[in-house]
Amino acid sequence: MWVPVARLEQFENGRLVVRVEGEKTPVLLLYTGEEVFAIADVCTHDKNPLSDGPLDLTPGAETIQCTRHGARFNLRTGKATLPAPRPVKVYPARLEDGQVWLEV
């Protein structure tokens, strides 16, 4: 089911953390100017929020890095690098007329 979660004008520096009904973890929305990514805002290594982490937007290998221990998470798949033991949840996202939608 697709649900509206935010308007593009709510983003600050291409980032916004939202609460989505039915999800335990806040969701980090990232707008690159071309695309919207949505990923659980938690490092699976130590529960640190990912929302302040640096981004690598290399096409096809987009990642966010945890600021605490350096784990990286692929924005498309959620796949993690060490020390994170598990991937993070990613959500299909789309942008329509300034409205961000997530599939939950």
Sequence and secondary structure as in RCSB ss.txt:
>XXXX:A:sequence
MWVPVARLEQFENGRLVVRVEGEKTPVLLLYTGEEVFAIADVCTHDKNPLSDGPLDLTPGAETIQCTRHGARFNL
RTGKATLPAPRPVKVYPARLEDGQVWLEV
>XXXX:A:secstr
 EEEEEEGGG BTTEEEE  TT SS EEEEE SS EEEEESS TTT   STTS EE  TT  EEE TTT  EEET
TT  B TT  S   EE EEEETTEEEEE 
